[in-house]
Amino acid sequence: MNTLALALFAALAGNLSVDEFNRLHRDVQTPRDATWRTIPWKTSVLEAQAIAARERKPIFIWAMDGHPLGCT
């Protein structure tokens, strides 16, 4: 379970103040300048294929199966 979910559960249980929750939430955020945020991600494989062919670059496909929080 991720840190944000644990913080939320603790807050709901009354063990975490709003200020503590906000601090934890801020601490687990990805920096705006993280390298993966600079990649021009596409959600359409066809659009990505056309751009890759035009620019003569490979396509990286990230696929996943299951619940996004790992709760399978």
PDB file of N, CA, C and O in Angstrom:
ATOM      1  N   MET A   1       0.859  -1.173   0.000  1.00  0.00           N
ATOM      2  CA  MET A   1       0.000   0.000   0.000  1.00  0.00           C
ATOM      3  C   MET A   1       0.904   1.235   0.000  1.00  0.00           C
ATOM      4  O   MET A   1       1.935   1.253   0.673  1.00  0.00           O
ATOM      5  N   ASN A   2       0.523   2.243  -0.741  1.00  0.00           N
ATOM      6  CA  ASN A   2       1.394   3.416  -0.839  1.00  0.00           C
ATOM      7  C   ASN A   2       1.256   4.335   0.378  1.00  0.00           C
ATOM      8  O   ASN A   2       0.316   4.218   1.164  1.00  0.00           O
ATOM      9  N   THR A   3       2.216   5.250   0.508  1.00  0.00           N
ATOM     10  CA  THR A   3       2.277   6.140   1.664  1.00  0.00           C
ATOM     11  C   THR A   3       1.053   7.027   1.773  1.00  0.00           C
ATOM     12  O   THR A   3       0.547   7.259   2.871  1.00  0.00           O
ATOM     13  N   LEU A   4       0.568   7.530   0.629  1.00  0.00           N
ATOM     14  CA  LEU A   4      -0.600   8.406   0.653  1.00  0.00           C
ATOM     15  C   LEU A   4      -1.825   7.666   1.182  1.00  0.00           C
ATOM     16  O   LEU A   4      -2.589   8.219   1.973  1.00  0.00           O
ATOM     17  N   ALA A   5      -2.014   6.432   0.756  1.00  0.00           N
ATOM     18  CA  ALA A   5      -3.156   5.648   1.229  1.00  0.00           C
ATOM     19  C   ALA A   5      -3.043   5.395   2.732  1.00  0.00           C
ATOM     20  O   ALA A   5      -4.034   5.485   3.457  1.00  0.00           O
ATOM     21  N   LEU A   6      -1.834   5.078   3.194  1.00  0.00           N
ATOM     22  CA  LEU A   6      -1.639   4.866   4.636  1.00  0.00           C
ATOM     23  C   LEU A   6      -1.925   6.137   5.423  1.00  0.00           C
ATOM     24  O   LEU A   6      -2.534   6.090   6.491  1.00  0.00           O
ATOM     25  N   ALA A   7      -1.483   7.274   4.890  1.00  0.00           N
ATOM     26  CA  ALA A   7      -1.738   8.551   5.560  1.00  0.00           C
ATOM     27  C   ALA A   7      -3.228   8.836   5.617  1.00  0.00           C
ATOM     28  O   ALA A   7      -3.737   9.315   6.630  1.00  0.00           O
ATOM     29  N   LEU A   8      -3.928   8.540   4.528  1.00  0.00           N
ATOM     30  CA  LEU A   8      -5.371   8.763   4.494  1.00  0.00           C
ATOM     31  C   LEU A   8      -6.081   7.884   5.522  1.00  0.00           C
ATOM     32  O   LEU A   8      -6.958   8.357   6.244  1.00  0.00           O
ATOM     33  N   PHE A   9      -5.702   6.605   5.588  1.00  0.00           N
ATOM     34  CA  PHE A   9      -6.311   5.713   6.576  1.00  0.00           C
ATOM     35  C   PHE A   9      -6.028   6.191   7.997  1.00  0.00           C
ATOM     36  O   PHE A   9      -6.906   6.152   8.858  1.00  0.00           O
ATOM     37  N   ALA A  10      -4.798   6.641   8.237  1.00  0.00           N
ATOM     38  CA  ALA A  10      -4.448   7.145   9.570  1.00  0.00           C
ATOM     39  C   ALA A  10      -5.261   8.390   9.898  1.00  0.00           C
ATOM     40  O   ALA A  10      -5.718   8.555  11.029  1.00  0.00           O
ATOM     41  N   ALA A  11      -5.444   9.270   8.909  1.00  0.00           N
ATOM     42  CA  ALA A  11      -6.232  10.487   9.130  1.00  0.00           C
ATOM     43  C   ALA A  11      -7.681  10.130   9.441  1.00  0.00           C
ATOM     44  O   ALA A  11      -8.294  10.719  10.332  1.00  0.00           O
ATOM     45  N   LEU A  12      -8.219   9.178   8.714  1.00  0.00           N
ATOM     46  CA  LEU A  12      -9.601   8.766   8.951  1.00  0.00           C
ATOM     47  C   LEU A  12      -9.757   8.114  10.328  1.00  0.00           C
ATOM     48  O   LEU A  12     -10.815   8.207  10.949  1.00  0.00           O
ATOM     49  N   ALA A  13      -8.701   7.459  10.796  1.00  0.00           N
ATOM     50  CA  ALA A  13      -8.740   6.815  12.100  1.00  0.00           C
ATOM     51  C   ALA A  13      -8.506   7.824  13.223  1.00  0.00           C
ATOM     52  O   ALA A  13      -8.598   7.476  14.401  1.00  0.00           O
ATOM     53  N   GLY A  14      -8.205   9.069  12.863  1.00  0.00           N
ATOM     54  CA  GLY A  14      -7.994  10.100  13.873  1.00  0.00           C
ATOM     55  C   GLY A  14      -6.577  10.159  14.410  1.00  0.00           C
ATOM     56  O   GLY A  14      -6.320  10.861  15.388  1.00  0.00           O
ATOM     57  N   ASN A  15      -5.651   9.435  13.792  1.00  0.00           N
ATOM     58  CA  ASN A  15      -4.275   9.394  14.266  1.00  0.00           C
ATOM     59  C   ASN A  15      -3.362  10.392  13.557  1.00  0.00           C
ATOM     60  O   ASN A  15      -2.164  10.435  13.838  1.00  0.00           O
ATOM     61  N   LEU A  16      -3.903  11.185  12.655  1.00  0.00           N
ATOM     62  CA  LEU A  16      -3.087  12.087  11.856  1.00  0.00           C
ATOM     63  C   LEU A  16      -3.831  13.409  11.709  1.00  0.00           C
ATOM     64  O   LEU A  16      -5.003  13.436  11.333  1.00  0.00           O
ATOM     65  N   SER A  17      -3.142  14.493  12.006  1.00  0.00           N
ATOM     66  CA  SER A  17      -3.783  15.800  11.871  1.00  0.00           C
ATOM     67  C   SER A  17      -3.839  16.195  10.397  1.00  0.00           C
ATOM     68  O   SER A  17      -3.150  15.603   9.566  1.00  0.00           O
ATOM     69  N   VAL A  18      -4.645  17.178  10.080  1.00  0.00           N
ATOM     70  CA  VAL A  18      -4.747  17.681   8.709  1.00  0.00           C
ATOM     71  C   VAL A  18      -3.400  18.210   8.248  1.00  0.00           C
ATOM     72  O   VAL A  18      -3.004  17.970   7.107  1.00  0.00           O
ATOM     73  N   ASP A  19      -2.688  18.926   9.113  1.00  0.00           N
ATOM     74  CA  ASP A  19      -1.368  19.452   8.750  1.00  0.00           C
ATOM     75  C   ASP A  19      -0.384  18.331   8.456  1.00  0.00           C
ATOM     76  O   ASP A  19       0.393  18.418   7.505  1.00  0.00           O
ATOM     77  N   GLU A  20      -0.411  17.269   9.276  1.00  0.00           N
ATOM     78  CA  GLU A  20       0.480  16.124   9.039  1.00  0.00           C
ATOM     79  C   GLU A  20       0.131  15.436   7.722  1.00  0.00           C
ATOM     80  O   GLU A  20       1.013  15.055   6.954  1.00  0.00           O
ATOM     81  N   PHE A  21      -1.164  15.285   7.476  1.00  0.00           N
ATOM     82  CA  PHE A  21      -1.588  14.678   6.217  1.00  0.00           C
ATOM     83  C   PHE A  21      -1.114  15.511   5.028  1.00  0.00           C
ATOM     84  O   PHE A  21      -0.577  14.970   4.062  1.00  0.00           O
ATOM     85  N   ASN A  22      -1.313  16.829   5.099  1.00  0.00           N
ATOM     86  CA  ASN A  22      -0.891  17.701   3.998  1.00  0.00           C
ATOM     87  C   ASN A  22       0.618  17.635   3.781  1.00  0.00           C
ATOM     88  O   ASN A  22       1.076  17.664   2.639  1.00  0.00           O
ATOM     89  N   ARG A  23       1.392  17.548   4.855  1.00  0.00           N
ATOM     90  CA  ARG A  23       2.843  17.444   4.726  1.00  0.00           C
ATOM     91  C   ARG A  23       3.217  16.123   4.051  1.00  0.00           C
ATOM     92  O   ARG A  23       4.045  16.101   3.141  1.00  0.00           O
ATOM     93  N   LEU A  24       2.607  15.027   4.497  1.00  0.00           N
ATOM     94  CA  LEU A  24       2.888  13.726   3.880  1.00  0.00           C
ATOM     95  C   LEU A  24       2.485  13.713   2.407  1.00  0.00           C
ATOM     96  O   LEU A  24       3.212  13.194   1.560  1.00  0.00           O
ATOM     97  N   HIS A  25       1.334  14.280   2.115  1.00  0.00           N
ATOM     98  CA  HIS A  25       0.867  14.331   0.734  1.00  0.00           C
ATOM     99  C   HIS A  25       1.843  15.104  -0.141  1.00  0.00           C
ATOM    100  O   HIS A  25       2.151  14.680  -1.254  1.00  0.00           O
ATOM    101  N   ARG A  26       2.328  16.234   0.357  1.00  0.00           N
ATOM    102  CA  ARG A  26       3.301  17.042  -0.385  1.00  0.00           C
ATOM    103  C   ARG A  26       4.606  16.261  -0.587  1.00  0.00           C
ATOM    104  O   ARG A  26       5.214  16.328  -1.656  1.00  0.00           O
ATOM    105  N   ASP A  27       5.029  15.525   0.437  1.00  0.00           N
ATOM    106  CA  ASP A  27       6.296  14.796   0.376  1.00  0.00           C
ATOM    107  C   ASP A  27       6.288  13.652  -0.636  1.00  0.00           C
ATOM    108  O   ASP A  27       7.339  13.301  -1.172  1.00  0.00           O
ATOM    109  N   VAL A  28       5.124  13.066  -0.906  1.00  0.00           N
ATOM    110  CA  VAL A  28       5.084  11.938  -1.835  1.00  0.00           C
ATOM    111  C   VAL A  28       4.814  12.343  -3.284  1.00  0.00           C
ATOM    112  O   VAL A  28       4.736  11.481  -4.160  1.00  0.00           O
ATOM    113  N   GLN A  29       4.671  13.637  -3.543  1.00  0.00           N
ATOM    114  CA  GLN A  29       4.424  14.107  -4.901  1.00  0.00           C
ATOM    115  C   GLN A  29       5.693  14.016  -5.742  1.00  0.00           C
ATOM    116  O   GLN A  29       6.795  14.265  -5.253  1.00  0.00           O
ATOM    117  N   THR A  30       5.525  13.658  -7.006  1.00  0.00           N
ATOM    118  CA  THR A  30       6.641  13.606  -7.939  1.00  0.00           C
ATOM    119  C   THR A  30       7.033  15.023  -8.334  1.00  0.00           C
ATOM    120  O   THR A  30       6.162  15.841  -8.627  1.00  0.00           O
ATOM    121  N   PRO A  31       8.326  15.327  -8.347  1.00  0.00           N
ATOM    122  CA  PRO A  31       8.749  16.673  -8.753  1.00  0.00           C
ATOM    123  C   PRO A  31       8.275  17.002 -10.179  1.00  0.00           C
ATOM    124  O   PRO A  31       8.233  16.125 -11.042  1.00  0.00           O
ATOM    125  N   ARG A  32       7.925  18.254 -10.412  1.00  0.00           N
ATOM    126  CA  ARG A  32       7.452  18.686 -11.732  1.00  0.00           C
ATOM    127  C   ARG A  32       8.518  18.491 -12.811  1.00  0.00           C
ATOM    128  O   ARG A  32       8.188  18.304 -13.982  1.00  0.00           O
ATOM    129  N   ASP A  33       9.799  18.532 -12.419  1.00  0.00           N
ATOM    130  CA  ASP A  33      10.868  18.394 -13.404  1.00  0.00           C
ATOM    131  C   ASP A  33      11.408  16.962 -13.494  1.00  0.00           C
ATOM    132  O   ASP A  33      12.500  16.747 -14.019  1.00  0.00           O
ATOM    133  N   ALA A  34      10.653  15.988 -12.986  1.00  0.00           N
ATOM    134  CA  ALA A  34      11.077  14.588 -13.096  1.00  0.00           C
ATOM    135  C   ALA A  34      11.227  14.221 -14.570  1.00  0.00           C
ATOM    136  O   ALA A  34      10.415  14.623 -15.402  1.00  0.00           O
ATOM    137  N   THR A  35      12.262  13.464 -14.883  1.00  0.00           N
ATOM    138  CA  THR A  35      12.590  13.147 -16.275  1.00  0.00           C
ATOM    139  C   THR A  35      11.412  12.546 -17.037  1.00  0.00           C
ATOM    140  O   THR A  35      11.171  12.911 -18.187  1.00  0.00           O
ATOM    141  N   TRP A  36      10.670  11.620 -16.404  1.00  0.00           N
ATOM    142  CA  TRP A  36       9.582  10.963 -17.127  1.00  0.00           C
ATOM    143  C   TRP A  36       8.469  11.942 -17.503  1.00  0.00           C
ATOM    144  O   TRP A  36       7.702  11.679 -18.429  1.00  0.00           O
ATOM    145  N   ARG A  37       8.376  13.073 -16.788  1.00  0.00           N
ATOM    146  CA  ARG A  37       7.355  14.076 -17.123  1.00  0.00           C
ATOM    147  C   ARG A  37       7.719  14.874 -18.375  1.00  0.00           C
ATOM    148  O   ARG A  37       6.859  15.538 -18.954  1.00  0.00           O
ATOM    149  N   THR A  38       8.987  14.816 -18.800  1.00  0.00           N
ATOM    150  CA  THR A  38       9.419  15.570 -19.982  1.00  0.00           C
ATOM    151  C   THR A  38       9.204  14.783 -21.274  1.00  0.00           C
ATOM    152  O   THR A  38       9.355  15.329 -22.366  1.00  0.00           O
ATOM    153  N   ILE A  39       8.855  13.514 -21.154  1.00  0.00           N
ATOM    154  CA  ILE A  39       8.628  12.667 -22.327  1.00  0.00           C
ATOM    155  C   ILE A  39       7.246  12.970 -22.897  1.00  0.00           C
ATOM    156  O   ILE A  39       6.269  13.013 -22.149  1.00  0.00           O
ATOM    157  N   PRO A  40       7.147  13.181 -24.210  1.00  0.00           N
ATOM    158  CA  PRO A  40       5.838  13.472 -24.811  1.00  0.00           C
ATOM    159  C   PRO A  40       4.998  12.192 -24.966  1.00  0.00           C
ATOM    160  O   PRO A  40       4.831  11.685 -26.076  1.00  0.00           O
ATOM    161  N   TRP A  41       4.476  11.679 -23.853  1.00  0.00           N
ATOM    162  CA  TRP A  41       3.699  10.445 -23.854  1.00  0.00           C
ATOM    163  C   TRP A  41       2.469  10.576 -24.748  1.00  0.00           C
ATOM    164  O   TRP A  41       1.861  11.644 -24.829  1.00  0.00           O
ATOM    165  N   LYS A  42       2.111   9.493 -25.412  1.00  0.00           N
ATOM    166  CA  LYS A  42       0.913   9.429 -26.249  1.00  0.00           C
ATOM    167  C   LYS A  42      -0.001   8.334 -25.707  1.00  0.00           C
ATOM    168  O   LYS A  42       0.474   7.306 -25.224  1.00  0.00           O
ATOM    169  N   THR A  43      -1.295   8.552 -25.787  1.00  0.00           N
ATOM    170  CA  THR A  43      -2.242   7.519 -25.359  1.00  0.00           C
ATOM    171  C   THR A  43      -2.789   6.735 -26.544  1.00  0.00           C
ATOM    172  O   THR A  43      -3.490   5.740 -26.362  1.00  0.00           O
ATOM    173  N   SER A  44      -2.475   7.175 -27.747  1.00  0.00           N
ATOM    174  CA  SER A  44      -2.904   6.483 -28.954  1.00  0.00           C
ATOM    175  C   SER A  44      -1.701   5.811 -29.606  1.00  0.00           C
ATOM    176  O   SER A  44      -0.726   6.473 -29.960  1.00  0.00           O
ATOM    177  N   VAL A  45      -1.778   4.482 -29.764  1.00  0.00           N
ATOM    178  CA  VAL A  45      -0.691   3.753 -30.414  1.00  0.00           C
ATOM    179  C   VAL A  45      -0.554   4.193 -31.867  1.00  0.00           C
ATOM    180  O   VAL A  45       0.559   4.291 -32.383  1.00  0.00           O
ATOM    181  N   LEU A  46      -1.674   4.456 -32.526  1.00  0.00           N
ATOM    182  CA  LEU A  46      -1.610   4.880 -33.931  1.00  0.00           C
ATOM    183  C   LEU A  46      -0.923   6.240 -34.073  1.00  0.00           C
ATOM    184  O   LEU A  46      -0.123   6.441 -34.987  1.00  0.00           O
ATOM    185  N   GLU A  47      -1.234   7.163 -33.178  1.00  0.00           N
ATOM    186  CA  GLU A  47      -0.580   8.468 -33.208  1.00  0.00           C
ATOM    187  C   GLU A  47       0.925   8.311 -32.928  1.00  0.00           C
ATOM    188  O   GLU A  47       1.754   8.920 -33.605  1.00  0.00           O
ATOM    189  N   ALA A  48       1.263   7.495 -31.931  1.00  0.00           N
ATOM    190  CA  ALA A  48       2.669   7.258 -31.594  1.00  0.00           C
ATOM    191  C   ALA A  48       3.404   6.611 -32.764  1.00  0.00           C
ATOM    192  O   ALA A  48       4.550   6.957 -33.050  1.00  0.00           O
ATOM    193  N   GLN A  49       2.745   5.672 -33.439  1.00  0.00           N
ATOM    194  CA  GLN A  49       3.357   4.988 -34.582  1.00  0.00           C
ATOM    195  C   GLN A  49       3.644   5.970 -35.709  1.00  0.00           C
ATOM    196  O   GLN A  49       4.715   5.917 -36.314  1.00  0.00           O
ATOM    197  N   ALA A  50       2.716   6.854 -35.998  1.00  0.00           N
ATOM    198  CA  ALA A  50       2.909   7.842 -37.063  1.00  0.00           C
ATOM    199  C   ALA A  50       4.065   8.783 -36.736  1.00  0.00           C
ATOM    200  O   ALA A  50       4.889   9.086 -37.600  1.00  0.00           O
ATOM    201  N   ILE A  51       4.123   9.241 -35.495  1.00  0.00           N
ATOM    202  CA  ILE A  51       5.200  10.145 -35.080  1.00  0.00           C
ATOM    203  C   ILE A  51       6.541   9.417 -35.110  1.00  0.00           C
ATOM    204  O   ILE A  51       7.537   9.968 -35.581  1.00  0.00           O
ATOM    205  N   ALA A  52       6.572   8.187 -34.612  1.00  0.00           N
ATOM    206  CA  ALA A  52       7.811   7.409 -34.596  1.00  0.00           C
ATOM    207  C   ALA A  52       8.317   7.155 -36.012  1.00  0.00           C
ATOM    208  O   ALA A  52       9.518   7.239 -36.270  1.00  0.00           O
ATOM    209  N   ALA A  53       7.409   6.848 -36.921  1.00  0.00           N
ATOM    210  CA  ALA A  53       7.819   6.621 -38.314  1.00  0.00           C
ATOM    211  C   ALA A  53       8.357   7.905 -38.929  1.00  0.00           C
ATOM    212  O   ALA A  53       9.376   7.887 -39.621  1.00  0.00           O
ATOM    213  N   ARG A  54       7.681   9.009 -38.680  1.00  0.00           N
ATOM    214  CA  ARG A  54       8.105  10.294 -39.237  1.00  0.00           C
ATOM    215  C   ARG A  54       9.479  10.714 -38.697  1.00  0.00           C
ATOM    216  O   ARG A  54      10.318  11.227 -39.438  1.00  0.00           O
ATOM    217  N   GLU A  55       9.696  10.486 -37.388  1.00  0.00           N
ATOM    218  CA  GLU A  55      10.943  10.903 -36.753  1.00  0.00           C
ATOM    219  C   GLU A  55      12.007   9.799 -36.734  1.00  0.00           C
ATOM    220  O   GLU A  55      13.117   9.998 -36.241  1.00  0.00           O
ATOM    221  N   ARG A  56      11.647   8.634 -37.280  1.00  0.00           N
ATOM    222  CA  ARG A  56      12.543   7.474 -37.316  1.00  0.00           C
ATOM    223  C   ARG A  56      13.071   7.144 -35.915  1.00  0.00           C
ATOM    224  O   ARG A  56      14.274   6.995 -35.700  1.00  0.00           O
ATOM    225  N   LYS A  57      12.129   7.035 -34.970  1.00  0.00           N
ATOM    226  CA  LYS A  57      12.447   6.694 -33.580  1.00  0.00           C
ATOM    227  C   LYS A  57      11.631   5.475 -33.160  1.00  0.00           C
ATOM    228  O   LYS A  57      10.583   5.199 -33.743  1.00  0.00           O
ATOM    229  N   PRO A  58      12.105   4.746 -32.153  1.00  0.00           N
ATOM    230  CA  PRO A  58      11.351   3.582 -31.668  1.00  0.00           C
ATOM    231  C   PRO A  58      10.165   4.000 -30.800  1.00  0.00           C
ATOM    232  O   PRO A  58      10.062   5.150 -30.372  1.00  0.00           O
ATOM    233  N   ILE A  59       9.282   3.047 -30.555  1.00  0.00           N
ATOM    234  CA  ILE A  59       8.132   3.261 -29.673  1.00  0.00           C
ATOM    235  C   ILE A  59       8.364   2.437 -28.412  1.00  0.00           C
ATOM    236  O   ILE A  59       8.744   1.268 -28.485  1.00  0.00           O
ATOM    237  N   PHE A  60       8.134   3.048 -27.269  1.00  0.00           N
ATOM    238  CA  PHE A  60       8.174   2.344 -25.986  1.00  0.00           C
ATOM    239  C   PHE A  60       6.729   2.200 -25.528  1.00  0.00           C
ATOM    240  O   PHE A  60       6.027   3.196 -25.360  1.00  0.00           O
ATOM    241  N   ILE A  61       6.288   0.974 -25.326  1.00  0.00           N
ATOM    242  CA  ILE A  61       4.909   0.735 -24.881  1.00  0.00           C
ATOM    243  C   ILE A  61       4.946   0.241 -23.444  1.00  0.00           C
ATOM    244  O   ILE A  61       5.622  -0.738 -23.127  1.00  0.00           O
ATOM    245  N   TRP A  62       4.211   0.933 -22.578  1.00  0.00           N
ATOM    246  CA  TRP A  62       4.097   0.548 -21.182  1.00  0.00           C
ATOM    247  C   TRP A  62       2.684   0.010 -20.994  1.00  0.00           C
ATOM    248  O   TRP A  62       1.706   0.753 -21.076  1.00  0.00           O
ATOM    249  N   ALA A  63       2.594  -1.282 -20.744  1.00  0.00           N
ATOM    250  CA  ALA A  63       1.286  -1.913 -20.556  1.00  0.00           C
ATOM    251  C   ALA A  63       1.265  -2.582 -19.187  1.00  0.00           C
ATOM    252  O   ALA A  63       2.284  -3.067 -18.695  1.00  0.00           O
ATOM    253  N   MET A  64       0.094  -2.594 -18.595  1.00  0.00           N
ATOM    254  CA  MET A  64      -0.019  -3.210 -17.276  1.00  0.00           C
ATOM    255  C   MET A  64      -1.345  -3.946 -17.178  1.00  0.00           C
ATOM    256  O   MET A  64      -2.314  -3.609 -17.858  1.00  0.00           O
ATOM    257  N   ASP A  65      -1.367  -4.945 -16.328  1.00  0.00           N
ATOM    258  CA  ASP A  65      -2.574  -5.723 -16.118  1.00  0.00           C
ATOM    259  C   ASP A  65      -2.833  -5.763 -14.622  1.00  0.00           C
ATOM    260  O   ASP A  65      -1.917  -5.997 -13.833  1.00  0.00           O
ATOM    261  N   GLY A  66      -4.051  -5.541 -14.240  1.00  0.00           N
ATOM    262  CA  GLY A  66      -4.391  -5.598 -12.828  1.00  0.00           C
ATOM    263  C   GLY A  66      -4.820  -4.243 -12.300  1.00  0.00           C
ATOM    264  O   GLY A  66      -4.924  -3.270 -13.048  1.00  0.00           O
ATOM    265  N   HIS A  67      -5.060  -4.196 -11.028  1.00  0.00           N
ATOM    266  CA  HIS A  67      -5.517  -2.987 -10.359  1.00  0.00           C
ATOM    267  C   HIS A  67      -4.365  -1.988 -10.272  1.00  0.00           C
ATOM    268  O   HIS A  67      -3.250  -2.380  -9.929  1.00  0.00           O
ATOM    269  N   PRO A  68      -4.604  -0.686 -10.579  1.00  0.00           N
ATOM    270  CA  PRO A  68      -3.516   0.290 -10.575  1.00  0.00           C
ATOM    271  C   PRO A  68      -2.850   0.503  -9.217  1.00  0.00           C
ATOM    272  O   PRO A  68      -1.728   1.008  -9.159  1.00  0.00           O
ATOM    273  N   LEU A  69      -3.506   0.134  -8.141  1.00  0.00           N
ATOM    274  CA  LEU A  69      -2.893   0.261  -6.818  1.00  0.00           C
ATOM    275  C   LEU A  69      -2.299  -1.054  -6.336  1.00  0.00           C
ATOM    276  O   LEU A  69      -1.847  -1.158  -5.196  1.00  0.00           O
ATOM    277  N   GLY A  70      -2.302  -2.056  -7.206  1.00  0.00           N
ATOM    278  CA  GLY A  70      -1.735  -3.338  -6.832  1.00  0.00           C
ATOM    279  C   GLY A  70      -2.631  -4.170  -5.945  1.00  0.00           C
ATOM    280  O   GLY A  70      -2.176  -5.150  -5.355  1.00  0.00           O
ATOM    281  N   CYS A  71      -3.886  -3.807  -5.839  1.00  0.00           N
ATOM    282  CA  CYS A  71      -4.832  -4.529  -4.972  1.00  0.00           C
ATOM    283  C   CYS A  71      -5.561  -5.591  -5.793  1.00  0.00           C
ATOM    284  O   CYS A  71      -6.757  -5.465  -6.057  1.00  0.00           O
ATOM    285  N   THR A  72      -4.839  -6.634  -6.195  1.00  0.00           N
ATOM    286  CA  THR A  72      -5.469  -7.677  -7.006  1.00  0.00           C
ATOM    287  C   THR A  72      -5.738  -8.898  -6.173  1.00  0.00           C
ATOM    288  O   THR A  72      -6.267  -9.887  -6.679  1.00  0.00           O
TER     289      THR A  72
END
